[in-house]
């Protein structure tokens, strides 16, 4: 338990630090966005490139991992769409915003630092395999869900495919994984100078991600739509990780460490992208923003319990 507290408390302490810096006007939202862009576009891609470029070929087997993680996510997504019909604050456009909030976890700014802090760089491969397609799949699914539910005449398969293609082509995480794979295929290895630079950038990913998350939380609200907010938290932080665990353990064959990473990432609270989706469409904004803010606070407890179960061999 001491090892878990040593992992969890510094992680959430950094989030509190970022929150306090934002509330004290020491770091504003613009600066927080700059830090977030550095994490997404530089630090985490550097970590993933370095890992993929130097790993052995036998380590990369994504299909079983994707089936377990995104299969559990799909169950949570469908459950949210059903539940949204009974909760007024979520029942908009077929519950697309609710489903997005029940599936889109905070993997980059919270899940990645937490996993790296507890398990070390050995988890970079399964982490990268999930991160690489997480955002594109969920943004596309949420857009399709919303447009089909609204039966919009403006819906276009071609336009959606074009949007997905552009998202994939400009996603730094995906580009880093592809570049790392290509570089590994060349057999050149990494020059010590380049390796050291990548290592320094990778080391910066954890603290900057956590501070950026704290800064962003200062802009979220807990007001209103409490029923919807608690429903989203339960679906995202309870149903989804349970579903992922069952699929990972009984439906596919995965290394034990990959199962742990899949379940840990599945248990992460609702991420900022779900809030952005709700805000862009002005649908279920109070419930989703509350799920982001309160869910992140609750994750300090739930993550500790989950890591204890993993270290005890239950998961």
Backbone torsions as a table, in degrees:
resi	resn	phi	psi	omega
1	UNK	NA	-35.4	178.6
2	UNK	-61.5	-38.6	178.9
3	UNK	-65.4	-37.1	179.4
4	UNK	-67.5	-45.1	178.1
5	UNK	-62.5	-36.0	177.8
6	UNK	-65.8	-27.9	176.0
7	UNK	-80.1	-51.9	-169.1
8	UNK	-74.2	-46.0	-174.2
9	UNK	-63.3	-43.9	175.6
10	UNK	-62.9	-36.7	179.1
11	UNK	-60.9	-51.1	-178.3
12	UNK	-77.3	-22.8	172.3
13	UNK	-63.7	-38.7	176.9
14	UNK	-66.7	-35.3	176.7
15	UNK	-65.0	-44.6	177.8
16	UNK	-61.6	-38.6	177.4
17	UNK	-60.9	-46.8	178.2
18	UNK	-62.1	-40.2	178.0
19	UNK	-62.4	-44.6	179.9
20	UNK	-65.4	-39.1	177.9
21	UNK	-63.1	-37.2	178.9
22	UNK	-71.1	-44.9	179.9
23	UNK	-65.7	-29.3	178.1
24	UNK	-87.2	6.0	179.9
25	UNK	59.4	25.8	174.8
26	UNK	-82.9	-36.1	172.0
27	UNK	-125.5	123.8	179.5
28	UNK	-90.9	176.9	-176.7
29	UNK	-63.7	-32.7	178.7
30	UNK	-64.5	-43.5	177.6
31	UNK	-66.0	-38.8	177.6
32	UNK	-61.9	-38.8	177.0
33	UNK	-65.3	-38.1	177.9
34	UNK	-62.2	-41.4	178.0
35	UNK	-65.0	-41.3	179.5
36	UNK	-62.0	-42.9	178.3
37	UNK	-62.7	-37.8	177.0
38	UNK	-62.5	-42.6	-179.7
39	UNK	-63.3	-50.8	-175.9
40	UNK	-68.8	-40.1	-169.8
41	UNK	-98.1	-14.7	-176.1
42	UNK	-128.7	-60.7	-169.5
43	UNK	-66.7	-54.6	-179.5
44	UNK	-66.6	-41.8	173.9
45	UNK	-57.4	-37.2	178.2
46	UNK	-63.0	-43.3	178.0
47	UNK	-60.6	-46.1	-176.5
48	UNK	-70.1	-39.3	177.5
49	UNK	-60.7	-47.8	-178.6
50	UNK	-60.1	-42.2	-177.8
51	UNK	-67.1	-48.9	-177.7
52	UNK	-67.4	-36.8	-177.7
53	UNK	-67.3	-21.5	-175.6
54	UNK	-117.0	2.4	-176.9
55	UNK	-85.0	164.7	175.9
56	UNK	-83.3	153.5	-175.8
57	UNK	-61.3	-30.4	-175.7
58	UNK	-68.5	-15.2	-175.6
59	UNK	-77.2	-23.6	-171.4
60	UNK	-98.5	102.5	176.0
61	UNK	-140.4	85.0	-165.6
62	UNK	-78.4	-24.3	-165.5
63	UNK	-62.4	-46.6	-179.6
64	UNK	-62.4	-39.6	178.6
65	UNK	-63.4	-45.1	-179.6
66	UNK	-65.2	-38.9	178.9
67	UNK	-61.9	-44.7	-178.3
68	UNK	-67.0	-49.8	-174.6
69	UNK	-69.7	-52.2	-175.5
70	UNK	-78.5	-20.0	171.5
71	UNK	-67.2	-44.8	175.7
72	UNK	-64.2	-38.5	177.5
73	UNK	-62.2	-41.9	179.9
74	UNK	-61.5	-39.0	178.2
75	UNK	-64.3	-42.2	177.3
76	UNK	-64.7	-39.3	179.2
77	UNK	-60.5	-48.8	-178.9
78	UNK	-65.2	-41.9	178.7
79	UNK	-60.3	-40.2	179.1
80	UNK	-65.1	-39.9	178.3
81	UNK	-62.3	-37.9	178.6
82	UNK	-71.3	-47.9	-178.7
83	UNK	-61.3	-34.1	-176.9
84	UNK	-61.2	-25.0	179.8
85	UNK	-68.8	-17.9	-177.1
86	UNK	-107.1	-0.8	179.4
87	UNK	-124.1	115.4	-171.8
88	UNK	-58.3	-39.3	-176.2
89	UNK	-69.3	-12.6	-179.2
90	UNK	-111.4	-13.1	-171.0
91	UNK	-83.6	67.3	177.9
92	UNK	-131.8	134.3	178.9
93	UNK	50.4	45.3	177.3
94	UNK	70.3	16.0	179.8
95	UNK	75.8	25.5	-178.2
96	UNK	-60.9	-43.8	179.9
97	UNK	-65.8	-37.0	178.2
98	UNK	-65.4	-43.5	179.1
99	UNK	-64.0	-40.3	178.2
100	UNK	-61.2	-42.7	-179.3
101	UNK	-69.4	-29.3	-179.9
102	UNK	-82.0	-9.9	-178.0
103	UNK	-118.3	-31.1	-174.0
104	UNK	-88.0	100.8	-179.6
105	UNK	-90.6	163.5	179.0
106	UNK	-83.9	77.4	-175.3
107	UNK	-79.8	-40.9	-173.1
108	UNK	-76.0	-48.0	-173.1
109	UNK	-87.2	-18.7	-180.0
110	UNK	-124.1	-51.1	-177.3
111	UNK	-61.1	-44.6	-179.3
112	UNK	-63.6	-52.0	177.8
113	UNK	-59.7	-39.1	-178.8
114	UNK	-66.1	-44.9	-179.6
115	UNK	-65.5	-43.2	-179.9
116	UNK	-66.0	-39.4	-178.7
117	UNK	-65.1	-34.9	-175.5
118	UNK	-91.9	-40.0	-173.7
119	UNK	-106.1	-16.9	179.1
120	UNK	87.0	-179.2	-174.8
121	UNK	-67.4	-8.5	179.3
122	UNK	-63.2	-18.0	-176.8
123	UNK	-93.8	6.2	-175.3
124	UNK	-63.6	-32.0	-178.5
125	UNK	-67.8	-57.8	177.4
126	UNK	-61.8	-34.2	176.8
127	UNK	-60.3	-48.2	-179.5
128	UNK	-65.4	-36.9	-180.0
129	UNK	-64.4	-35.1	177.4
130	UNK	-77.2	-46.7	-178.8
131	UNK	-59.7	-33.5	-172.1
132	UNK	-63.4	-30.0	-177.8
133	UNK	-120.4	0.1	-175.3
134	UNK	-59.8	-58.4	-176.6
135	UNK	-65.4	-48.1	-179.7
136	UNK	-58.8	-42.9	-178.6
137	UNK	-64.9	-43.7	-175.4
138	UNK	-73.7	-39.4	176.4
139	UNK	-62.3	-42.6	178.6
140	UNK	-64.7	-45.2	-179.8
141	UNK	-62.2	-42.5	-179.3
142	UNK	-66.3	-39.7	178.6
143	UNK	-65.0	-45.3	177.3
144	UNK	-61.5	-45.4	179.9
145	UNK	-56.6	-48.6	-177.4
146	UNK	-65.0	-48.2	-175.6
147	UNK	-68.8	-39.9	178.5
148	UNK	-67.6	-37.2	178.6
149	UNK	-66.5	-35.8	-179.8
150	UNK	-84.5	-7.3	-178.4
151	UNK	50.3	49.5	-176.5
152	UNK	-76.3	132.5	175.4
153	UNK	-70.9	-13.3	-179.8
154	UNK	-86.3	-3.2	-177.5
155	UNK	-68.0	134.4	-177.3
156	UNK	-137.1	122.2	176.7
157	UNK	-63.4	-41.8	179.9
158	UNK	-62.6	-44.2	-179.9
159	UNK	-64.3	-41.1	178.7
160	UNK	-65.1	-41.7	178.7
161	UNK	-63.6	-39.4	179.0
162	UNK	-64.9	-42.0	178.9
163	UNK	-63.3	-41.3	178.6
164	UNK	-64.8	-43.1	179.4
165	UNK	-60.6	-42.5	178.7
166	UNK	-65.6	-39.2	179.4
167	UNK	-62.5	-41.4	179.1
168	UNK	-67.0	-40.4	-175.5
169	UNK	-72.5	-19.0	-176.9
170	UNK	-113.7	7.4	-179.5
171	UNK	-84.9	116.1	-174.9
172	UNK	-62.9	-33.7	-179.7
173	UNK	-66.8	-44.6	178.5
174	UNK	-64.4	-44.0	179.6
175	UNK	-62.1	-38.2	179.1
176	UNK	-65.5	-41.2	178.6
177	UNK	-65.3	-43.0	178.4
178	UNK	-64.2	-45.4	-179.7
179	UNK	-63.3	-39.6	177.8
180	UNK	-63.3	-39.6	177.7
181	UNK	-65.2	-42.3	178.5
182	UNK	-64.0	-44.0	-178.8
183	UNK	-64.8	-39.0	177.7
184	UNK	-62.7	-36.9	-179.4
185	UNK	-65.8	-27.4	179.7
186	UNK	-71.6	-25.4	-179.7
187	UNK	75.8	11.8	-177.5
188	UNK	-74.7	-27.7	-173.4
189	UNK	75.8	-176.2	-178.9
190	UNK	-110.9	132.0	174.9
191	UNK	-64.6	143.6	-177.7
192	UNK	-53.8	-36.4	179.7
193	UNK	-67.3	-47.6	179.1
194	UNK	-63.3	-40.3	-180.0
195	UNK	-62.6	-39.9	-179.5
196	UNK	-68.5	-40.5	177.9
197	UNK	-62.5	-44.3	178.5
198	UNK	-62.7	-39.0	178.7
199	UNK	-63.9	-41.3	178.9
200	UNK	-64.7	-42.6	178.3
201	UNK	-65.1	-42.1	179.0
202	UNK	-62.4	-39.9	178.3
203	UNK	-63.1	-29.1	-179.1
204	UNK	-77.8	-14.9	-172.6
205	UNK	-65.7	-39.4	-175.4
206	UNK	-68.1	-57.6	-177.5
207	UNK	-63.8	-39.3	-178.8
208	UNK	-68.0	-37.6	178.4
209	UNK	-62.4	-42.1	-176.9
210	UNK	-70.1	-41.5	177.1
211	UNK	-63.9	-42.1	178.9
212	UNK	-61.5	-39.1	177.9
213	UNK	-63.6	-44.3	178.2
214	UNK	-60.7	-41.1	178.3
215	UNK	-63.0	-43.4	-178.6
216	UNK	-67.0	-34.3	-179.4
217	UNK	-64.2	-25.0	179.8
218	UNK	-63.5	-18.7	-178.9
219	UNK	-96.1	-0.8	-178.5
220	UNK	-94.8	161.9	-175.2
221	UNK	-126.9	150.2	175.4
222	UNK	-105.2	5.1	-172.4
223	UNK	-74.6	139.9	171.7
224	UNK	68.6	167.6	173.1
225	UNK	53.8	44.2	-176.4
226	UNK	-64.5	-40.0	179.7
227	UNK	-60.2	-46.7	178.3
228	UNK	-63.5	-39.9	-179.0
229	UNK	-62.6	-47.4	-179.2
230	UNK	-68.2	-32.8	176.7
231	UNK	-64.0	-42.7	179.4
232	UNK	-65.1	-41.0	179.1
233	UNK	-63.2	-42.4	-179.7
234	UNK	-65.1	-42.4	-179.5
235	UNK	-66.5	-41.6	-175.0
236	UNK	-77.7	-42.3	-169.8
237	UNK	-100.4	-6.3	177.9
238	UNK	-120.9	-60.1	-175.4
239	UNK	-62.6	-48.1	-174.7
240	UNK	-63.1	-48.9	179.2
241	UNK	-64.3	-34.4	176.9
242	UNK	-63.9	-44.6	179.7
243	UNK	-63.5	-42.9	179.1
244	UNK	-63.5	-42.7	179.4
245	UNK	-60.3	-46.2	-178.6
246	UNK	-63.4	-41.5	179.0
247	UNK	-68.3	-43.0	-178.9
248	UNK	-65.5	-32.9	-176.0
249	UNK	-87.3	-33.5	-170.3
250	UNK	-117.8	-20.6	-175.7
251	UNK	-100.2	-26.4	-178.6
252	UNK	-135.4	173.1	177.6
253	UNK	-112.3	119.1	-178.1
254	UNK	-135.4	150.6	172.0
255	UNK	-61.2	147.5	-178.3
256	UNK	-52.7	-41.4	-179.2
257	UNK	-65.9	-35.5	179.1
258	UNK	-67.7	-35.1	176.4
259	UNK	-62.9	-44.6	-179.5
260	UNK	-61.2	-43.6	-179.1
261	UNK	-66.5	-41.6	178.7
262	UNK	-60.5	-44.7	-178.8
263	UNK	-69.0	-42.3	179.9
264	UNK	-61.7	-44.7	179.1
265	UNK	-66.6	-36.4	178.4
266	UNK	-64.6	-28.2	-177.1
267	UNK	-85.9	-2.1	179.7
268	UNK	-67.0	147.4	-179.3
269	UNK	-68.5	168.7	179.0
270	UNK	-54.8	136.6	-176.4
271	UNK	-97.1	172.6	-174.9
272	UNK	-63.7	-29.2	-179.3
273	UNK	-63.1	-33.6	176.9
274	UNK	-65.7	-39.4	176.3
275	UNK	-64.5	-41.6	179.6
276	UNK	-62.7	-39.2	178.1
277	UNK	-64.3	-46.2	179.1
278	UNK	-63.8	-42.0	-178.1
279	UNK	-67.7	-40.8	-179.1
280	UNK	-61.6	-35.4	-178.7
281	UNK	-99.2	-2.1	-178.9
282	UNK	54.2	50.2	-178.2
283	UNK	-133.7	124.6	176.4
284	UNK	57.5	31.6	-175.6
285	UNK	-62.7	-48.3	-179.1
286	UNK	-60.4	-42.6	-178.6
287	UNK	-66.6	-41.7	-178.5
288	UNK	-70.2	-43.7	179.5
289	UNK	-63.9	-36.6	176.3
290	UNK	-66.0	-38.2	178.6
291	UNK	-64.5	-36.9	177.6
292	UNK	-65.3	-50.4	-174.6
293	UNK	-68.6	-55.4	-177.5
294	UNK	-69.2	-38.6	179.2
295	UNK	-60.2	-39.2	178.8
296	UNK	-64.7	-39.8	176.9
297	UNK	-64.8	-43.2	179.8
298	UNK	-66.4	-26.1	-178.1
299	UNK	-62.3	-24.0	176.8
300	UNK	-60.8	-34.8	179.3
301	UNK	-83.8	-50.5	-175.5
302	UNK	-64.8	-37.3	179.1
303	UNK	-66.5	-37.3	177.9
304	UNK	-62.9	-44.5	178.8
305	UNK	-63.3	-43.6	-178.0
306	UNK	-64.1	-44.4	179.0
307	UNK	-64.9	-35.9	176.6
308	UNK	-63.7	-41.9	177.6
309	UNK	-63.6	-38.3	178.6
310	UNK	-67.0	-45.6	-179.8
311	UNK	-67.6	-25.6	179.7
312	UNK	-83.6	-7.6	178.8
313	UNK	88.8	4.5	178.9
314	UNK	-70.7	-37.9	178.1
315	UNK	-111.4	NA	NA
